[in-house]
Amino acid sequence: MAAATVLLALLVAAGVSQEPAKAPLPPVRVSIQDEKPVVVEPVLPVAGVPIVQYQTQPNMMVNVRVNNQTLHLGFIQTMFHVDGQVIYPGNPPGRMVLQNAPLPRKGDKQKPGFMSIYEINNVRITQTIQPVPTKPRQGKQRLIDTVLVNYLVENNDNRPHKVGVRIFMDVFIVNNDGALFAAPNHPGQVLDGVELKGKKVPDYLQFLQQPNLKNPGFVAHMTLNFGRAYDMPDRAVLTRLGAFRDQWNLQAIQAMGDSAMGVYWEPKDVKAKSKRQIAYAYGAGVASSPEGDGHVNLVLGGSFEPGKLFSVAAYVQAPAQGQSLTLELPAGMERVEGRQIQPVPMGVAEEEGNAMVLWKCRVLRTGQHIVRVRSSTGVTQAKIVTITRPVSP
């Protein structure tokens, strides 16, 4: 009896419980949904009077001027490459469904701009043309000094179709019919008679009134990169007027006083019931994404078990000058790393053209939580995170 009493005392002292161990809790279940973005008035000022002028003609042609200064001769032309056929909009075998109609109204306001629609083989290509403000320069107001041209390719068929787009321009800047080019990813170079392909295609092209990087005179810009939602061009050919190899392709030869250029989104399969988005902008400044300056995309990852860490990553397309992001968490979560308000890094981008802001957070309890990131540009993005724990059997 004495020995048994001593053994029991030793077991108690060692922390051995006579009660059965509790079963581990089942892991939580997590559902993450997007909340509708909230948009308020942008804080970046925009000059109210457009200084870009544009004219349209049938068959998706557009002429662009800024402050009545010439930026090209004639019209910027559009050409399609559909299922192996090179087609000018308006020509058979397709047809124009709509020609230069006003854009749909937005509430009580009429949006400036025009739209045209071409259809072929159950493929509908909608072109929209509208004036847009460009990125701020030297701390000044954003100017409405460029035109955004967007092509929405919709395959309404039950089979894929291969669709490409090319634009062509007879270049003329202010008073120079042989204006040449520059690009941010080709520093220190005046570009003449070159073809830029793949990763050598810049986010934007510069059109120099004078072929002198230190004293270029008027500089026009053609924006080509609008983030992940839009296809980047496959190539740009900076050449001489008349340098056609065939109906679709241009040769890259020196301008010799009469420059021209073409930008290509090569034919690509558009699956049945799917879309392809293409856009460019031309004018005095560099245009922002059609989705808006500094568009924010939220990605949540990690563990949502109470007490564990998860991350909030905000990817920002084309950050606006001075843009900052503010993280707003509900009572059931707390911030662990990263300041609540963080500036968006300028000039630092991921492979897909995004800057990133990161926070680390902790779940305090289960339930439904709303994680919000508020941008200084006037848009709030949010995720609805629902965390539940199944009842043990």
ZAPATI-358073 format. One record per residue (C-alpha): residue number from 1; residue in one letter; z, y negated, x negated. Coordinates in steps of 0.25 Angstrom, whole numbers, plus 5000, padded with zeros to 4 digits. Example, Ala and Ser with C-alpha at 12.3 -4.5 7.8 and 13.67 -1.06 7.14 Angstrom:
<lumvo n="1" res="A" w="5031" v="5018" u="4951"/>
<lumvo n="2" res="S" w="5029" v="5004" u="4945"/>
REM end
This chain:
<lumvo n="1" res="M" w="5000" v="5000" u="5000"/>
<lumvo n="2" res="A" w="5004" v="4991" u="4989"/>
<lumvo n="3" res="A" w="4990" v="4994" u="4982"/>
<lumvo n="4" res="A" w="4982" v="4991" u="4994"/>
<lumvo n="5" res="T" w="4989" v="4978" u="4996"/>
<lumvo n="6" res="V" w="4986" v="4974" u="4982"/>
<lumvo n="7" res="L" w="4972" v="4978" u="4984"/>
<lumvo n="8" res="L" w="4970" v="4969" u="4997"/>
<lumvo n="9" res="A" w="4977" v="4957" u="4990"/>
<lumvo n="10" res="L" w="4967" v="4959" u="4978"/>
<lumvo n="11" res="L" w="4955" v="4959" u="4988"/>
<lumvo n="12" res="V" w="4960" v="4947" u="4995"/>
<lumvo n="13" res="A" w="4962" v="4939" u="4982"/>
<lumvo n="14" res="A" w="4948" v="4943" u="4978"/>
<lumvo n="15" res="G" w="4942" v="4937" u="4990"/>
<lumvo n="16" res="V" w="4937" v="4950" u="4997"/>
<lumvo n="17" res="S" w="4937" v="4948" u="5012"/>
<lumvo n="18" res="Q" w="4939" v="4959" u="5021"/>
<lumvo n="19" res="E" w="4930" v="4952" u="5031"/>
<lumvo n="20" res="P" w="4915" v="4956" u="5032"/>
<lumvo n="21" res="A" w="4906" v="4947" u="5025"/>
<lumvo n="22" res="K" w="4898" v="4937" u="5034"/>
<lumvo n="23" res="A" w="4883" v="4940" u="5035"/>
<lumvo n="24" res="P" w="4874" v="4929" u="5028"/>
<lumvo n="25" res="L" w="4868" v="4918" u="5037"/>
<lumvo n="26" res="P" w="4854" v="4920" u="5041"/>
<lumvo n="27" res="P" w="4845" v="4910" u="5034"/>
<lumvo n="28" res="V" w="4841" v="4897" u="5042"/>
<lumvo n="29" res="R" w="4828" v="4896" u="5049"/>
<lumvo n="30" res="V" w="4820" v="4883" u="5047"/>
<lumvo n="31" res="S" w="4810" v="4876" u="5055"/>
<lumvo n="32" res="I" w="4803" v="4863" u="5049"/>
<lumvo n="33" res="Q" w="4794" v="4854" u="5058"/>
<lumvo n="34" res="D" w="4787" v="4841" u="5056"/>
<lumvo n="35" res="E" w="4793" v="4829" u="5064"/>
<lumvo n="36" res="K" w="4782" v="4819" u="5069"/>
<lumvo n="37" res="P" w="4781" v="4808" u="5058"/>
<lumvo n="38" res="V" w="4787" v="4795" u="5062"/>
<lumvo n="39" res="V" w="4778" v="4783" u="5058"/>
<lumvo n="40" res="V" w="4783" v="4769" u="5057"/>
<lumvo n="41" res="E" w="4777" v="4756" u="5053"/>
<lumvo n="42" res="P" w="4773" v="4758" u="5038"/>
<lumvo n="43" res="V" w="4781" v="4749" u="5028"/>
<lumvo n="44" res="L" w="4768" v="4747" u="5019"/>
<lumvo n="45" res="P" w="4762" v="4734" u="5024"/>
<lumvo n="46" res="V" w="4747" v="4734" u="5028"/>
<lumvo n="47" res="A" w="4738" v="4722" u="5028"/>
<lumvo n="48" res="G" w="4734" v="4720" u="5043"/>
<lumvo n="49" res="V" w="4719" v="4716" u="5041"/>
<lumvo n="50" res="P" w="4709" v="4726" u="5036"/>
<lumvo n="51" res="I" w="4701" v="4722" u="5024"/>
<lumvo n="52" res="V" w="4692" v="4734" u="5024"/>
<lumvo n="53" res="Q" w="4679" v="4734" u="5033"/>
<lumvo n="54" res="Y" w="4672" v="4746" u="5037"/>
<lumvo n="55" res="Q" w="4659" v="4749" u="5045"/>
<lumvo n="56" res="T" w="4654" v="4762" u="5050"/>
<lumvo n="57" res="Q" w="4640" v="4768" u="5053"/>
<lumvo n="58" res="P" w="4636" v="4780" u="5060"/>
<lumvo n="59" res="N" w="4638" v="4794" u="5053"/>
<lumvo n="60" res="M" w="4651" v="4791" u="5047"/>
<lumvo n="61" res="M" w="4647" v="4780" u="5037"/>
<lumvo n="62" res="V" w="4657" v="4768" u="5034"/>
<lumvo n="63" res="N" w="4656" v="4755" u="5026"/>
<lumvo n="64" res="V" w="4669" v="4750" u="5020"/>
<lumvo n="65" res="R" w="4671" v="4736" u="5014"/>
<lumvo n="66" res="V" w="4684" v="4729" u="5010"/>
<lumvo n="67" res="N" w="4685" v="4714" u="5012"/>
<lumvo n="68" res="N" w="4670" v="4714" u="5014"/>
<lumvo n="69" res="Q" w="4668" v="4719" u="5000"/>
<lumvo n="70" res="T" w="4657" v="4730" u="4998"/>
<lumvo n="71" res="L" w="4663" v="4744" u="4994"/>
<lumvo n="72" res="H" w="4650" v="4752" u="4996"/>
<lumvo n="73" res="L" w="4636" v="4751" u="5001"/>
<lumvo n="74" res="G" w="4632" v="4756" u="5014"/>
<lumvo n="75" res="F" w="4641" v="4766" u="5021"/>
<lumvo n="76" res="I" w="4650" v="4777" u="5015"/>
<lumvo n="77" res="Q" w="4643" v="4789" u="5020"/>
<lumvo n="78" res="T" w="4649" v="4802" u="5025"/>
<lumvo n="79" res="M" w="4642" v="4816" u="5023"/>
<lumvo n="80" res="F" w="4647" v="4830" u="5028"/>
<lumvo n="81" res="H" w="4644" v="4843" u="5022"/>
<lumvo n="82" res="V" w="4646" v="4854" u="5034"/>
<lumvo n="83" res="D" w="4643" v="4868" u="5032"/>
<lumvo n="84" res="G" w="4634" v="4866" u="5021"/>
<lumvo n="85" res="Q" w="4626" v="4854" u="5028"/>
<lumvo n="86" res="V" w="4626" v="4840" u="5022"/>
<lumvo n="87" res="I" w="4627" v="4831" u="5035"/>
<lumvo n="88" res="Y" w="4628" v="4816" u="5037"/>
<lumvo n="89" res="P" w="4637" v="4813" u="5049"/>
<lumvo n="90" res="G" w="4628" v="4810" u="5061"/>
<lumvo n="91" res="N" w="4617" v="4820" u="5057"/>
<lumvo n="92" res="P" w="4614" v="4834" u="5062"/>
<lumvo n="93" res="P" w="4618" v="4845" u="5063"/>
<lumvo n="94" res="G" w="4631" v="4838" u="5068"/>
<lumvo n="95" res="R" w="4633" v="4826" u="5077"/>
<lumvo n="96" res="M" w="4642" v="4813" u="5077"/>
<lumvo n="97" res="V" w="4652" v="4814" u="5089"/>
<lumvo n="98" res="L" w="4657" v="4800" u="5086"/>
<lumvo n="99" res="Q" w="4652" v="4788" u="5078"/>
<lumvo n="100" res="N" w="4661" v="4777" u="5073"/>
<lumvo n="101" res="A" w="4671" v="4777" u="5085"/>
<lumvo n="102" res="P" w="4684" v="4769" u="5085"/>
<lumvo n="103" res="L" w="4696" v="4777" u="5080"/>
<lumvo n="104" res="P" w="4706" v="4782" u="5091"/>
<lumvo n="105" res="R" w="4716" v="4772" u="5096"/>
<lumvo n="106" res="K" w="4730" v="4773" u="5090"/>
<lumvo n="107" res="G" w="4739" v="4769" u="5102"/>
<lumvo n="108" res="D" w="4735" v="4755" u="5106"/>
<lumvo n="109" res="K" w="4728" v="4752" u="5093"/>
<lumvo n="110" res="Q" w="4713" v="4754" u="5090"/>
<lumvo n="111" res="K" w="4713" v="4761" u="5076"/>
<lumvo n="112" res="P" w="4702" v="4754" u="5067"/>
<lumvo n="113" res="G" w="4691" v="4763" u="5062"/>
<lumvo n="114" res="F" w="4680" v="4773" u="5067"/>
<lumvo n="115" res="M" w="4678" v="4788" u="5069"/>
<lumvo n="116" res="S" w="4666" v="4797" u="5069"/>
<lumvo n="117" res="I" w="4664" v="4811" u="5072"/>
<lumvo n="118" res="Y" w="4653" v="4821" u="5067"/>
<lumvo n="119" res="E" w="4653" v="4835" u="5072"/>
<lumvo n="120" res="I" w="4645" v="4848" u="5066"/>
<lumvo n="121" res="N" w="4648" v="4863" u="5069"/>
<lumvo n="122" res="N" w="4661" v="4860" u="5076"/>
<lumvo n="123" res="V" w="4666" v="4852" u="5064"/>
<lumvo n="124" res="R" w="4670" v="4838" u="5068"/>
<lumvo n="125" res="I" w="4671" v="4827" u="5057"/>
<lumvo n="126" res="T" w="4678" v="4814" u="5061"/>
<lumvo n="127" res="Q" w="4677" v="4802" u="5052"/>
<lumvo n="128" res="T" w="4687" v="4791" u="5054"/>
<lumvo n="129" res="I" w="4686" v="4777" u="5047"/>
<lumvo n="130" res="Q" w="4697" v="4767" u="5047"/>
<lumvo n="131" res="P" w="4703" v="4756" u="5039"/>
<lumvo n="132" res="V" w="4716" v="4759" u="5032"/>
<lumvo n="133" res="P" w="4726" v="4752" u="5023"/>
<lumvo n="134" res="T" w="4727" v="4756" u="5008"/>
<lumvo n="135" res="K" w="4738" v="4759" u="4999"/>
<lumvo n="136" res="P" w="4746" v="4746" u="4995"/>
<lumvo n="137" res="R" w="4742" v="4739" u="4982"/>
<lumvo n="138" res="Q" w="4751" v="4731" u="4973"/>
<lumvo n="139" res="G" w="4762" v="4730" u="4984"/>
<lumvo n="140" res="K" w="4752" v="4723" u="4994"/>
<lumvo n="141" res="Q" w="4749" v="4726" u="5008"/>
<lumvo n="142" res="R" w="4741" v="4738" u="5011"/>
<lumvo n="143" res="L" w="4727" v="4733" u="5015"/>
<lumvo n="144" res="I" w="4718" v="4739" u="5025"/>
<lumvo n="145" res="D" w="4706" v="4740" u="5015"/>
<lumvo n="146" res="T" w="4700" v="4754" u="5016"/>
<lumvo n="147" res="V" w="4694" v="4763" u="5026"/>
<lumvo n="148" res="L" w="4698" v="4777" u="5028"/>
<lumvo n="149" res="V" w="4688" v="4787" u="5032"/>
<lumvo n="150" res="N" w="4693" v="4801" u="5037"/>
<lumvo n="151" res="Y" w="4685" v="4814" u="5040"/>
<lumvo n="152" res="L" w="4692" v="4824" u="5049"/>
<lumvo n="153" res="V" w="4684" v="4837" u="5048"/>
<lumvo n="154" res="E" w="4687" v="4846" u="5060"/>
<lumvo n="155" res="N" w="4682" v="4860" u="5061"/>
<lumvo n="156" res="N" w="4682" v="4864" u="5076"/>
<lumvo n="157" res="D" w="4674" v="4876" u="5074"/>
<lumvo n="158" res="N" w="4679" v="4891" u="5073"/>
<lumvo n="159" res="R" w="4673" v="4892" u="5059"/>
<lumvo n="160" res="P" w="4675" v="4884" u="5046"/>
<lumvo n="161" res="H" w="4665" v="4874" u="5042"/>
<lumvo n="162" res="K" w="4663" v="4868" u="5028"/>
<lumvo n="163" res="V" w="4664" v="4852" u="5029"/>
<lumvo n="164" res="G" w="4663" v="4842" u="5018"/>
<lumvo n="165" res="V" w="4662" v="4827" u="5018"/>
<lumvo n="166" res="R" w="4655" v="4817" u="5008"/>
<lumvo n="167" res="I" w="4656" v="4802" u="5008"/>
<lumvo n="168" res="F" w="4646" v="4793" u="5000"/>
<lumvo n="169" res="M" w="4646" v="4779" u="4996"/>
<lumvo n="170" res="D" w="4637" v="4769" u="4989"/>
<lumvo n="171" res="V" w="4647" v="4761" u="4981"/>
<lumvo n="172" res="F" w="4647" v="4746" u="4980"/>
<lumvo n="173" res="I" w="4660" v="4738" u="4977"/>
<lumvo n="174" res="V" w="4659" v="4723" u="4980"/>
<lumvo n="175" res="N" w="4647" v="4720" u="4972"/>
<lumvo n="176" res="N" w="4645" v="4732" u="4963"/>
<lumvo n="177" res="D" w="4635" v="4743" u="4967"/>
<lumvo n="178" res="G" w="4639" v="4752" u="4955"/>
<lumvo n="179" res="A" w="4654" v="4751" u="4957"/>
<lumvo n="180" res="L" w="4661" v="4763" u="4950"/>
<lumvo n="181" res="F" w="4674" v="4771" u="4952"/>
<lumvo n="182" res="A" w="4688" v="4774" u="4947"/>
<lumvo n="183" res="A" w="4699" v="4783" u="4952"/>
<lumvo n="184" res="P" w="4714" v="4785" u="4949"/>
<lumvo n="185" res="N" w="4712" v="4799" u="4943"/>
<lumvo n="186" res="H" w="4702" v="4794" u="4933"/>
<lumvo n="187" res="P" w="4710" v="4783" u="4927"/>
<lumvo n="188" res="G" w="4702" v="4773" u="4918"/>
<lumvo n="189" res="Q" w="4688" v="4778" u="4922"/>
<lumvo n="190" res="V" w="4677" v="4771" u="4930"/>
<lumvo n="191" res="L" w="4670" v="4783" u="4937"/>
<lumvo n="192" res="D" w="4655" v="4783" u="4937"/>
<lumvo n="193" res="G" w="4646" v="4795" u="4940"/>
<lumvo n="194" res="V" w="4657" v="4805" u="4941"/>
<lumvo n="195" res="E" w="4661" v="4816" u="4951"/>
<lumvo n="196" res="L" w="4676" v="4818" u="4954"/>
<lumvo n="197" res="K" w="4679" v="4832" u="4959"/>
<lumvo n="198" res="G" w="4692" v="4839" u="4963"/>
<lumvo n="199" res="K" w="4704" v="4833" u="4957"/>
<lumvo n="200" res="K" w="4696" v="4822" u="4951"/>
<lumvo n="201" res="V" w="4694" v="4816" u="4964"/>
<lumvo n="202" res="P" w="4703" v="4804" u="4965"/>
<lumvo n="203" res="D" w="4713" v="4800" u="4976"/>
<lumvo n="204" res="Y" w="4704" v="4787" u="4977"/>
<lumvo n="205" res="L" w="4692" v="4781" u="4970"/>
<lumvo n="206" res="Q" w="4690" v="4767" u="4966"/>
<lumvo n="207" res="F" w="4677" v="4759" u="4967"/>
<lumvo n="208" res="L" w="4677" v="4748" u="4956"/>
<lumvo n="209" res="Q" w="4669" v="4736" u="4958"/>
<lumvo n="210" res="Q" w="4668" v="4735" u="4943"/>
<lumvo n="211" res="P" w="4668" v="4747" u="4934"/>
<lumvo n="212" res="N" w="4680" v="4742" u="4927"/>
<lumvo n="213" res="L" w="4694" v="4748" u="4929"/>
<lumvo n="214" res="K" w="4701" v="4735" u="4924"/>
<lumvo n="215" res="N" w="4693" v="4726" u="4932"/>
<lumvo n="216" res="P" w="4686" v="4734" u="4943"/>
<lumvo n="217" res="G" w="4685" v="4723" u="4954"/>
<lumvo n="218" res="F" w="4686" v="4728" u="4968"/>
<lumvo n="219" res="V" w="4690" v="4742" u="4969"/>
<lumvo n="220" res="A" w="4688" v="4750" u="4981"/>
<lumvo n="221" res="H" w="4695" v="4764" u="4984"/>
<lumvo n="222" res="M" w="4691" v="4777" u="4990"/>
<lumvo n="223" res="T" w="4703" v="4785" u="4994"/>
<lumvo n="224" res="L" w="4701" v="4800" u="4993"/>
<lumvo n="225" res="N" w="4715" v="4806" u="4994"/>
<lumvo n="226" res="F" w="4722" v="4806" u="5007"/>
<lumvo n="227" res="G" w="4732" v="4817" u="5005"/>
<lumvo n="228" res="R" w="4733" v="4832" u="5009"/>
<lumvo n="229" res="A" w="4727" v="4830" u="5023"/>
<lumvo n="230" res="Y" w="4714" v="4825" u="5017"/>
<lumvo n="231" res="D" w="4704" v="4832" u="5008"/>
<lumvo n="232" res="M" w="4702" v="4826" u="4995"/>
<lumvo n="233" res="P" w="4687" v="4824" u="4991"/>
<lumvo n="234" res="D" w="4681" v="4835" u="4982"/>
<lumvo n="235" res="R" w="4673" v="4825" u="4974"/>
<lumvo n="236" res="A" w="4669" v="4811" u="4972"/>
<lumvo n="237" res="V" w="4655" v="4807" u="4966"/>
<lumvo n="238" res="L" w="4654" v="4793" u="4960"/>
<lumvo n="239" res="T" w="4640" v="4791" u="4957"/>
<lumvo n="240" res="R" w="4627" v="4783" u="4959"/>
<lumvo n="241" res="L" w="4620" v="4780" u="4972"/>
<lumvo n="242" res="G" w="4610" v="4790" u="4975"/>
<lumvo n="243" res="A" w="4615" v="4801" u="4966"/>
<lumvo n="244" res="F" w="4614" v="4812" u="4976"/>
<lumvo n="245" res="R" w="4612" v="4826" u="4971"/>
<lumvo n="246" res="D" w="4610" v="4831" u="4986"/>
<lumvo n="247" res="Q" w="4614" v="4827" u="5000"/>
<lumvo n="248" res="W" w="4629" v="4830" u="4997"/>
<lumvo n="249" res="N" w="4631" v="4828" u="4982"/>
<lumvo n="250" res="L" w="4631" v="4816" u="4973"/>
<lumvo n="251" res="Q" w="4629" v="4816" u="4958"/>
<lumvo n="252" res="A" w="4638" v="4809" u="4949"/>
<lumvo n="253" res="I" w="4630" v="4799" u="4941"/>
<lumvo n="254" res="Q" w="4634" v="4785" u="4936"/>
<lumvo n="255" res="A" w="4632" v="4774" u="4946"/>
<lumvo n="256" res="M" w="4623" v="4765" u="4937"/>
<lumvo n="257" res="G" w="4626" v="4753" u="4946"/>
<lumvo n="258" res="D" w="4625" v="4760" u="4960"/>
<lumvo n="259" res="S" w="4637" v="4769" u="4963"/>
<lumvo n="260" res="A" w="4640" v="4779" u="4974"/>
<lumvo n="261" res="M" w="4650" v="4789" u="4977"/>
<lumvo n="262" res="G" w="4653" v="4801" u="4986"/>
<lumvo n="263" res="V" w="4665" v="4809" u="4989"/>
<lumvo n="264" res="Y" w="4665" v="4823" u="4994"/>
<lumvo n="265" res="W" w="4674" v="4832" u="5002"/>
<lumvo n="266" res="E" w="4666" v="4845" u="4999"/>
<lumvo n="267" res="P" w="4663" v="4855" u="5011"/>
<lumvo n="268" res="K" w="4675" v="4863" u="5014"/>
<lumvo n="269" res="D" w="4678" v="4873" u="5024"/>
<lumvo n="270" res="V" w="4685" v="4868" u="5036"/>
<lumvo n="271" res="K" w="4691" v="4879" u="5044"/>
<lumvo n="272" res="A" w="4689" v="4882" u="5059"/>
<lumvo n="273" res="K" w="4698" v="4872" u="5067"/>
<lumvo n="274" res="S" w="4703" v="4865" u="5055"/>
<lumvo n="275" res="K" w="4700" v="4851" u="5048"/>
<lumvo n="276" res="R" w="4697" v="4844" u="5035"/>
<lumvo n="277" res="Q" w="4701" v="4829" u="5033"/>
<lumvo n="278" res="I" w="4694" v="4820" u="5023"/>
<lumvo n="279" res="A" w="4696" v="4805" u="5020"/>
<lumvo n="280" res="Y" w="4692" v="4794" u="5011"/>
<lumvo n="281" res="A" w="4695" v="4779" u="5011"/>
<lumvo n="282" res="Y" w="4688" v="4768" u="5005"/>
<lumvo n="283" res="G" w="4691" v="4753" u="5003"/>
<lumvo n="284" res="A" w="4699" v="4744" u="4994"/>
<lumvo n="285" res="G" w="4712" v="4752" u="4993"/>
<lumvo n="286" res="V" w="4717" v="4767" u="4992"/>
<lumvo n="287" res="A" w="4720" v="4773" u="5006"/>
<lumvo n="288" res="S" w="4732" v="4781" u="5010"/>
<lumvo n="289" res="S" w="4732" v="4794" u="5017"/>
<lumvo n="290" res="P" w="4727" v="4793" u="5032"/>
<lumvo n="291" res="E" w="4741" v="4799" u="5035"/>
<lumvo n="292" res="G" w="4747" v="4787" u="5030"/>
<lumvo n="293" res="D" w="4753" v="4781" u="5017"/>
<lumvo n="294" res="G" w="4763" v="4790" u="5010"/>
<lumvo n="295" res="H" w="4762" v="4801" u="5021"/>
<lumvo n="296" res="V" w="4774" v="4810" u="5019"/>
<lumvo n="297" res="N" w="4774" v="4825" u="5021"/>
<lumvo n="298" res="L" w="4788" v="4832" u="5021"/>
<lumvo n="299" res="V" w="4790" v="4846" u="5015"/>
<lumvo n="300" res="L" w="4804" v="4853" u="5017"/>
<lumvo n="301" res="G" w="4808" v="4865" u="5009"/>
<lumvo n="302" res="G" w="4820" v="4873" u="5003"/>
<lumvo n="303" res="S" w="4832" v="4879" u="5010"/>
<lumvo n="304" res="F" w="4837" v="4874" u="5024"/>
<lumvo n="305" res="E" w="4849" v="4883" u="5023"/>
<lumvo n="306" res="P" w="4861" v="4873" u="5025"/>
<lumvo n="307" res="G" w="4866" v="4869" u="5012"/>
<lumvo n="308" res="K" w="4853" v="4873" u="5005"/>
<lumvo n="309" res="L" w="4843" v="4863" u="5000"/>
<lumvo n="310" res="F" w="4829" v="4859" u="5005"/>
<lumvo n="311" res="S" w="4819" v="4849" u="5000"/>
<lumvo n="312" res="V" w="4812" v="4838" u="5008"/>
<lumvo n="313" res="A" w="4798" v="4835" u="5001"/>
<lumvo n="314" res="A" w="4790" v="4823" u="5005"/>
<lumvo n="315" res="Y" w="4776" v="4823" u="5001"/>
<lumvo n="316" res="V" w="4769" v="4809" u="5001"/>
<lumvo n="317" res="Q" w="4754" v="4807" u="5002"/>
<lumvo n="318" res="A" w="4749" v="4794" u="4995"/>
<lumvo n="319" res="P" w="4763" v="4787" u="4994"/>
<lumvo n="320" res="A" w="4763" v="4773" u="4998"/>
<lumvo n="321" res="Q" w="4768" v="4762" u="4988"/>
<lumvo n="322" res="G" w="4783" v="4762" u="4989"/>
<lumvo n="323" res="Q" w="4784" v="4773" u="4998"/>
<lumvo n="324" res="S" w="4798" v="4780" u="5000"/>
<lumvo n="325" res="L" w="4803" v="4792" u="5008"/>
<lumvo n="326" res="T" w="4817" v="4793" u="5015"/>
<lumvo n="327" res="L" w="4823" v="4806" u="5018"/>
<lumvo n="328" res="E" w="4831" v="4807" u="5031"/>
<lumvo n="329" res="L" w="4839" v="4820" u="5034"/>
<lumvo n="330" res="P" w="4847" v="4824" u="5046"/>
<lumvo n="331" res="A" w="4862" v="4826" u="5046"/>
<lumvo n="332" res="G" w="4860" v="4841" u="5044"/>
<lumvo n="333" res="M" w="4854" v="4839" u="5030"/>
<lumvo n="334" res="E" w="4857" v="4831" u="5018"/>
<lumvo n="335" res="R" w="4849" v="4826" u="5006"/>
<lumvo n="336" res="V" w="4853" v="4832" u="4992"/>
<lumvo n="337" res="E" w="4842" v="4827" u="4982"/>
<lumvo n="338" res="G" w="4833" v="4815" u="4983"/>
<lumvo n="339" res="R" w="4836" v="4801" u="4987"/>
<lumvo n="340" res="Q" w="4835" v="4798" u="5002"/>
<lumvo n="341" res="I" w="4824" v="4787" u="5000"/>
<lumvo n="342" res="Q" w="4814" v="4791" u="4989"/>
<lumvo n="343" res="P" w="4802" v="4783" u="4984"/>
<lumvo n="344" res="V" w="4788" v="4791" u="4985"/>
<lumvo n="345" res="P" w="4783" v="4793" u="4971"/>
<lumvo n="346" res="M" w="4770" v="4785" u="4968"/>
<lumvo n="347" res="G" w="4760" v="4791" u="4960"/>
<lumvo n="348" res="V" w="4767" v="4805" u="4960"/>
<lumvo n="349" res="A" w="4759" v="4815" u="4968"/>
<lumvo n="350" res="E" w="4759" v="4830" u="4970"/>
<lumvo n="351" res="E" w="4745" v="4838" u="4969"/>
<lumvo n="352" res="E" w="4742" v="4835" u="4983"/>
<lumvo n="353" res="G" w="4744" v="4820" u="4982"/>
<lumvo n="354" res="N" w="4758" v="4819" u="4987"/>
<lumvo n="355" res="A" w="4771" v="4812" u="4981"/>
<lumvo n="356" res="M" w="4784" v="4819" u="4984"/>
<lumvo n="357" res="V" w="4798" v="4815" u="4988"/>
<lumvo n="358" res="L" w="4809" v="4826" u="4988"/>
<lumvo n="359" res="W" w="4823" v="4828" u="4993"/>
<lumvo n="360" res="K" w="4832" v="4839" u="4993"/>
<lumvo n="361" res="C" w="4841" v="4841" u="5005"/>
<lumvo n="362" res="R" w="4851" v="4851" u="5011"/>
<lumvo n="363" res="V" w="4853" v="4857" u="5025"/>
<lumvo n="364" res="L" w="4867" v="4855" u="5030"/>
<lumvo n="365" res="R" w="4866" v="4862" u="5044"/>
<lumvo n="366" res="T" w="4856" v="4869" u="5052"/>
<lumvo n="367" res="G" w="4849" v="4863" u="5064"/>
<lumvo n="368" res="Q" w="4837" v="4854" u="5066"/>
<lumvo n="369" res="H" w="4835" v="4843" u="5056"/>
<lumvo n="370" res="I" w="4824" v="4832" u="5054"/>
<lumvo n="371" res="V" w="4821" v="4828" u="5040"/>
<lumvo n="372" res="R" w="4814" v="4815" u="5039"/>
<lumvo n="373" res="V" w="4807" v="4807" u="5027"/>
<lumvo n="374" res="R" w="4804" v="4793" u="5030"/>
<lumvo n="375" res="S" w="4793" v="4786" u="5022"/>
<lumvo n="376" res="S" w="4794" v="4771" u="5019"/>
<lumvo n="377" res="T" w="4779" v="4771" u="5024"/>
<lumvo n="378" res="G" w="4784" v="4772" u="5038"/>
<lumvo n="379" res="V" w="4783" v="4787" u="5041"/>
<lumvo n="380" res="T" w="4794" v="4797" u="5043"/>
<lumvo n="381" res="Q" w="4791" v="4812" u="5041"/>
<lumvo n="382" res="A" w="4801" v="4822" u="5046"/>
<lumvo n="383" res="K" w="4803" v="4837" u="5047"/>
<lumvo n="384" res="I" w="4812" v="4844" u="5058"/>
<lumvo n="385" res="V" w="4820" v="4855" u="5051"/>
<lumvo n="386" res="T" w="4826" v="4865" u="5060"/>
<lumvo n="387" res="I" w="4836" v="4875" u="5053"/>
<lumvo n="388" res="T" w="4842" v="4886" u="5061"/>
<lumvo n="389" res="R" w="4850" v="4899" u="5057"/>
<lumvo n="390" res="P" w="4848" v="4912" u="5065"/>
<lumvo n="391" res="V" w="4860" v="4918" u="5071"/>
<lumvo n="392" res="S" w="4864" v="4931" u="5063"/>
<lumvo n="393" res="P" w="4862" v="4944" u="5071"/>
REM end
